[in-house]
């Protein structure tokens, strides 16, 4: 087996024992990028010389007994909308190709301080604001399971990279599904942590981001296994005073599930929410996505979880509120910049989103915006009370299978339908709970996915449930890219 095929946990173990060197691991991943990335266009900036130099230094430190941390020598990727000092933070926008970061963001520093080796940076849509990954600066990133459907976005490059073995871990960020959705679309796993667990601060920006971005964006890892996701989040969580939301945690993510954790899981109640049951942007779910979610629920029940399918309209109401709050801010603070530097594909998607907004809510309303922020507190309180009975919630990751490339910018009707189908993704940032997206199977083409939601700072419980689903789903990555015009066979639901 090649080193690039190994999990992050296994690579880290082999590096610590001296069975492999960081230079060997890094060369293996760089070779994999050279072999397969031309077919998918996920790693748009390869840092070969810098990565090998960092790997040599990592090996030298290890020889002198100075391991940096849990990711010492492990090859990883970062997203191009994340600041790394000395590198351009392009956000997938051609006009930003020379915007060189002066400082490094905390989530990047955490992994680098833990010993990770940056091998490359991954693609995202313009402004990291779309559920697919294409732009005029780098081009389109393709789903390795089926190039005809979306790889997800905005961390689509990150998800494709780990799915194909181009790095054991990838960093992503998530304002409305941008970690969870591409992870499930590409057959890997992605965690959006509790707000405050992973600090973020765009030190290279000339201004603080708008309120919805501050409130809704979280940084997190993508990986091929839940065990790797644990490792990635443990290395990323920290405290940084530059992020006022950051929490100095007394307890950290466990390295693995303990016997006591497994025993507790068997007594845990899980609410299964297949459809929020509301009009318009409050959401809907196709039969395929509903079946995938109920299948995962059966697997949890088989493992001893107490599973109930319930109606919980708070998810639909929160999804609708995300659209009201985020698009009001986009209208005020982003429209002029999109018109100035956005590429044609993104401008069309942007215009269609606002056409749907006007059909649903009318014109942008400042009074409604202020009232919406107040209403957010009520919705979070309702879910917190619900979580006293159900510490875990299982939903689809999306209300429909991965959509055809370009379908999100096809028409007002199709864009509106898709906006409603993404209710599981949009609701979580409003509600402030941690959530993990992972694949479950589903026939020919790209995978179908589910989402496990837990109570704030109870990511360990989310990981434990996800590991049960992962074991039953049996996804095996890394894979090779699917040939153009063909798709991989995905394990049927069972």
C-alpha positions in Angstrom: 0.0 0.0 0.0 1.3 3.5 -0.9 1.6 6.1 1.9 -0.9 8.4 0.3 -3.5 5.7 0.7 -3.1 5.6 4.5 -5.2 7.4 7.0 -4.0 10.4 8.9 -4.0 8.4 12.1 -1.8 5.7 10.6 0.6 8.1 8.9 1.0 10.0 12.2 1.8 6.7 14.0 4.3 5.6 11.4 6.0 8.9 11.5 6.3 8.8 15.3 7.8 5.3 15.2 10.2 6.1 12.4 8.7 3.5 10.1 8.4 6.3 7.4 9.7 9.8 7.2 7.8 13.0 6.5 9.8 13.4 3.3 8.6 10.0 2.2 5.0 10.8 3.1 5.1 14.2 1.4 6.7 12.8 -1.8 4.0 10.1 -1.9 1.2 12.7 -1.6 2.9 15.1 -4.1 3.2 12.2 -6.6 -0.5 11.4 -6.1 -1.4 15.0 -6.8 0.6 14.9 -10.0 -1.1 11.7 -11.1 -4.7 12.5 -10.4 -5.3 16.2 -9.9 -5.3 17.0 -13.6 -8.5 14.9 -13.9 -10.4 16.8 -11.1 -8.7 20.2 -10.6 -8.9 20.2 -6.8 -5.5 21.2 -5.6 -5.0 24.5 -7.5 -1.7 25.6 -5.8 0.9 22.9 -5.2 3.7 23.8 -2.7 6.2 21.1 -3.7 9.5 22.8 -2.8 8.1 24.4 0.4 6.4 21.1 1.4 9.6 19.1 1.0 11.6 21.7 2.9 9.0 21.6 5.8 9.1 17.8 5.7 12.9 17.7 6.0 12.7 20.0 9.0 10.0 17.8 10.5 12.3 14.8 10.2 15.2 16.6 11.7 13.1 17.7 14.7 11.9 14.1 15.2 15.4 12.8 15.1 16.2 15.1 18.0 13.1 14.1 19.9 11.2 17.4 19.3 7.9 16.3 17.7 5.7 19.3 17.2 2.4 17.7 17.9 -0.2 15.2 16.8 0.2 16.1 13.1 4.0 16.0 13.0 5.0 15.5 9.4 1.5 14.7 8.1 0.6 16.2 4.6 -2.4 18.4 4.6 -4.1 21.0 2.4 -5.7 24.4 3.1 -8.5 26.2 1.2 -7.7 29.3 -1.0 -10.0 31.5 1.0 -7.9 31.0 4.1 -4.9 33.3 5.0 -1.4 31.8 4.9 1.2 34.5 5.3 3.1 35.1 2.0 0.5 33.3 -0.1 -2.5 34.8 -2.1 -5.9 34.6 -0.5 -7.8 34.5 -3.8 -11.3 33.3 -2.6 -11.7 31.9 -6.1 -11.8 35.4 -7.6 -9.5 36.3 -10.5 -9.2 39.9 -9.3 -7.8 38.7 -5.9 -5.0 36.6 -7.4 -2.4 39.1 -6.0 -4.0 39.6 -2.6 -1.1 38.2 -0.6 -1.8 37.5 3.1 0.4 39.3 5.6 -0.6 37.0 8.5 -1.7 33.4 9.0 -5.2 32.6 10.3 -5.4 30.8 13.7 -6.9 27.5 12.2 -4.0 27.3 9.9 -1.5 28.1 12.6 -3.0 25.4 14.8 -2.3 22.6 12.3 1.1 24.0 11.4 2.0 24.3 15.0 0.9 20.6 15.4 3.5 19.7 12.8 1.4 19.4 9.6 3.1 19.9 6.2 1.2 22.1 3.8 1.4 20.3 0.3 -1.2 22.5 -1.5 -4.2 24.7 -1.5 -7.7 23.7 -2.6 -10.2 25.3 -4.9 -13.4 27.1 -3.9 -16.2 29.0 -5.8 -16.0 32.9 -5.9 -16.3 34.4 -2.4 -16.6 30.7 -1.1 -20.4 31.1 -1.7 -21.9 28.3 -3.8 -22.7 24.6 -3.4 -20.4 23.8 -6.3 -16.8 24.6 -6.9 -16.0 26.5 -10.1 -14.6 29.9 -11.0 -12.9 31.7 -13.8 -9.6 31.8 -12.0 -8.9 28.1 -11.6 -11.8 26.4 -13.4 -14.2 23.7 -12.2 -13.4 21.0 -9.7 -15.0 17.7 -10.6 -16.6 15.1 -8.3 -14.4 12.0 -8.4 -17.4 9.6 -8.2 -19.3 11.2 -11.0 -18.0 14.3 -12.9 -21.5 15.1 -14.1 -22.6 16.2 -10.6 -21.4 18.7 -8.1 -18.5 17.9 -5.7 -20.2 20.3 -3.3 -19.0 23.7 -2.2 -17.6 25.7 -1.1 -14.9 23.3 0.2 -15.3 21.2 -2.9 -11.6 21.2 -3.6 -10.8 20.0 0.0 -13.3 17.2 -0.2 -12.1 15.9 -3.6 -8.4 16.2 -2.4 -9.0 13.8 0.6 -11.2 11.5 -1.4 -8.4 10.9 -3.9 -5.5 10.7 -1.4 -4.1 14.2 -2.1 -3.4 14.8 1.6 -4.6 12.9 4.6 -6.5 15.9 6.0 -8.0 19.1 4.5 -9.1 22.3 6.1 -12.4 23.8 5.2 -14.9 26.4 6.4 -18.7 26.4 6.6 -21.2 29.2 6.6 -24.1 27.2 5.1 -22.9 23.7 4.5 -19.5 24.3 2.9 -17.8 21.5 4.9 -20.6 19.0 5.4 -22.1 19.1 1.9 -18.9 18.5 -0.2 -17.8 15.8 2.3 -20.9 13.8 1.8 -21.0 14.4 -2.0 -17.4 13.1 -2.3 -17.7 10.1 0.0 -15.7 11.5 2.9 -16.5 13.1 6.3 -16.5 16.7 7.4 -17.1 18.4 10.8 -18.5 21.8 11.5 -17.6 22.3 15.2 -19.4 24.2 17.9 -18.9 27.9 17.6 -15.9 28.9 19.7 -14.1 25.6 19.6 -11.9 26.6 16.6 -10.8 30.3 16.6 -10.8 32.2 13.3 -9.5 35.6 12.6 -8.8 37.1 9.1 -5.8 39.2 10.2 -5.0 40.1 6.6 -8.4 41.7 6.0 -8.7 45.5 6.2 -12.0 45.2 8.0 -14.1 42.8 10.2 -16.6 40.7 8.3 -20.3 41.4 8.4 -22.4 40.0 11.3 -23.8 36.9 9.5 -20.3 35.9 8.5 -19.0 36.4 12.1 -22.0 34.4 13.5 -22.3 31.6 11.0 -18.8 30.7 9.7 -16.9 27.9 11.3 -13.6 26.3 10.5 -13.2 22.6 10.5 -11.5 19.5 9.1 -12.4 17.1 6.2 -11.0 13.6 6.2 -11.5 10.0 4.9 -12.5 8.5 8.3 -14.2 9.7 11.4 -11.0 8.7 13.4 -9.0 11.1 11.2 -11.6 13.8 11.7 -11.1 13.4 15.5 -7.4 13.9 15.0 -7.9 16.9 12.7 -10.3 18.7 15.1 -8.1 17.9 18.2 -5.2 19.6 16.4 -7.3 22.5 15.2 -9.1 23.4 18.4 -7.4 26.1 20.5 -7.9 29.5 22.1 -7.0 32.8 20.4 -7.9 36.1 22.0 -8.2 37.7 18.5 -11.4 35.8 18.0 -13.9 37.1 20.6 -16.0 33.9 20.2 -13.1 31.6 21.1 -13.6 29.5 24.2 -10.7 28.3 26.4 -11.8 24.7 26.8 -11.0 22.6 29.8 -11.9 19.4 28.0 -10.7 18.5 24.5 -11.8 16.1 21.9 -11.0 12.5 22.9 -8.3 10.8 20.7 -10.8 7.9 20.2 -14.1 6.6 21.5 -13.7 5.0 25.0 -15.6 2.1 26.4 -17.6 4.4 28.6 -18.4 6.6 25.5 -19.6 3.5 23.6 -21.8 2.4 26.5 -23.3 5.8 26.9 -24.1 5.8 23.2 -26.3 2.8 23.6 -28.5 4.8 25.9 -28.6 7.9 23.8 -31.8 9.1 22.2 -31.6 10.2 18.5 -34.3 12.3 16.8 -34.6 11.5 13.1 -35.8 14.6 11.2 -36.4 13.6 7.5 -38.5 16.6 6.5 -39.1 19.9 8.4 -42.5 20.1 6.9 -42.7 23.8 6.0 -43.5 25.9 2.9 -40.9 27.5 0.5 -37.4 27.8 2.0 -38.4 25.9 5.1 -37.4 22.9 3.2 -38.3 19.6 1.5 -36.7 16.2 1.0 -36.7 13.8 -1.9 -37.5 10.1 -1.4 -33.9 9.1 -2.1 -32.5 11.4 0.6 -35.3 10.3 3.0 -34.4 6.6 2.4 -30.7 7.2 3.1 -31.5 8.9 6.4 -33.9 6.2 7.5 -31.3 3.6 6.6 -28.7 5.3 8.8 -31.3 5.6 11.6 -31.7 1.8 11.4 -28.0 1.3 11.8 -28.0 3.5 14.9 -30.9 1.5 16.3 -29.1 -1.7 15.6 -26.2 -0.4 17.7 -28.4 0.3 20.7 -29.3 4.0 20.2 -32.9 4.8 21.0 -34.2 6.2 17.7 -37.4 8.1 17.0 -38.5 9.7 13.8 -40.1 13.0 14.8 -41.3 16.3 13.3 -39.2 19.3 14.4 -40.1 22.5 12.5 -37.3 24.5 14.1 -34.9 23.2 11.4 -37.1 24.6 8.6 -37.7 27.8 10.4 -33.9 28.2 11.1 -33.1 27.5 7.4 -35.6 30.2 6.3 -34.1 32.6 8.8 -30.6 31.9 7.4 -31.7 33.1 4.0 -33.3 36.2 5.4 -30.3 37.2 7.4 -27.5 36.2 5.1 -29.0 37.5 1.9 -29.9 40.8 3.5 -26.3 41.2 4.4 -25.2 40.1 0.9 -27.5 42.6 -0.7 -26.1 45.5 1.3 -22.4 44.5 1.6 -21.6 42.2 -1.3 -23.6 43.2 -4.4 -21.3 45.9 -5.6 -18.2 43.7 -5.3 -19.9 40.8 -7.1 -20.8 43.1 -9.9 -17.2 44.5 -10.0 -15.2 41.2 -9.8 -17.6 38.2 -9.8 -17.3 35.9 -12.8 -20.4 35.4 -15.1 -21.3 32.0 -13.6 -21.3 33.3 -10.1 -23.1 36.5 -11.0 -25.9 34.4 -12.5 -26.2 32.3 -9.3 -26.1 35.4 -7.2 -28.9 37.1 -9.2 -31.0 33.9 -9.1 -30.7 33.7 -5.3 -32.0 37.2 -5.0 -34.8 36.5 -7.4 -35.9 33.7 -5.2 -35.5 35.9 -2.1 -37.8 38.5 -3.6 -40.4 35.9 -4.5 -40.4 34.6 -0.9 -39.9 37.7 1.2 -40.2 40.8 -1.0 -37.5 43.4 -1.0 -34.7 43.5 1.5 -36.1 44.8 4.8 -33.9 46.3 7.5 -36.6 46.1 10.2 -37.1 42.4 9.4 -33.3 41.9 9.5 -33.1 43.3 13.0 -36.2 41.2 14.1 -34.6 38.1 12.6 -31.5 38.4 14.8 -33.7 38.5 17.8 -35.7 35.5 16.6 -32.5 33.5 16.2 -32.2 33.4 20.0 -35.7 31.9 20.3 -35.0 29.2 17.8 -31.7 28.3 19.5 -33.6 28.0 22.8 -36.2 25.7 21.3 -33.6 23.4 20.0 -31.6 23.4 23.3 -34.8 22.4 25.1 -35.5 19.7 22.5 -31.9 18.4 22.9 -32.5 17.7 26.6 -34.6 14.8 25.4 -32.7 14.1 22.1 -29.0 14.8 22.5 -28.4 13.8 18.9 -30.4 14.6 15.7 -30.0 12.7 12.4 -31.1 14.5 9.2 -30.2 14.2 5.5 -27.1 16.3 4.7 -29.2 17.7 1.8 -32.8 17.2 0.9 -31.8 15.9 -2.5 -28.9 13.9 -4.1 -25.9 15.8 -5.5 -27.2 18.0 -8.3 -26.1 18.2 -11.9 -23.2 20.6 -12.5 -24.7 24.0 -13.2 -28.2 23.2 -12.0 -27.9 25.7 -9.1 -27.7 28.5 -11.7 -30.2 27.1 -14.1 -33.4 29.1 -13.4 -35.4 30.8 -10.7 -37.5 27.7 -10.2 -34.6 25.3 -9.9 -32.5 27.6 -7.7 -35.4 28.1 -5.4 -36.1 24.4 -5.3 -32.4 23.8 -4.4 -32.4 26.5 -1.7 -35.4 24.8 -0.1 -33.7 21.4 -0.3 -30.6 22.6 1.6 -32.5 23.1 4.8 -30.3 20.7 6.8 -27.2 22.7 5.8 -28.6 26.2 6.4 -30.3 25.5 9.7 -27.3 24.4 11.7 -25.3 27.8 11.5 -28.4 29.6 12.8 -28.9 27.1 15.7 -25.2 27.0 16.7 -24.9 23.2 17.2 -22.0 21.1 15.9 -22.7 18.9 12.9 -20.9 16.2 10.8 -21.7 15.2 7.2 -20.9 11.8 6.0 -21.8 9.4 3.1 -24.1 6.4 3.4 -24.4 4.9 -0.1 -27.2 4.9 -2.6 -26.7 3.2 -6.0 -24.9 4.5 -9.1 -23.2 7.9 -9.1 -22.2 10.2 -6.3 -23.0 9.2 -2.7 -26.0 10.2 -0.7 -25.2 11.7 2.7 -26.6 12.2 6.2 -25.9 14.7 9.0 -25.4 14.0 12.7 -26.1 17.0 14.9 -25.1 17.1 18.6 -25.3 19.5 21.6 -22.8 22.3 21.8 -19.3 21.1 22.8 -20.4 17.4 22.6 -18.6 16.6 19.4 -17.5 13.3 20.9 -21.1 12.1 20.9 -21.4 13.1 17.3 -18.2 11.2 16.4 -19.4 8.1 18.2 -22.7 8.0 16.2 -20.9 8.8 13.0 -18.5 5.9 13.5 -21.5 3.5 13.8 -22.9 4.8 10.4 -19.4 4.8 8.9 -18.8 1.1 9.8 -22.2 0.1 8.2 -21.9 2.2 5.1 -18.5 0.7 4.3 -17.2 3.5 2.1 -13.6 2.9 1.0 -11.5 5.9 0.0 -9.2 7.0 -1.4 -10.5 6.2 -4.9 -9.3 7.0 -8.4 -11.2 9.6 -10.4 -14.1 8.4 -12.4 -13.5 8.6 -16.2 -15.3 11.5 -17.9 -18.8 10.4 -18.8 -18.9 7.5 -16.4 -19.6 7.2 -12.7 -18.4 4.9 -9.9 -20.8 2.3 -8.5 -21.8 3.4 -5.0 -22.7 0.7 -2.5 -26.5 0.2 -2.3 -28.3 1.2 0.8 -28.9 -1.7 3.1 
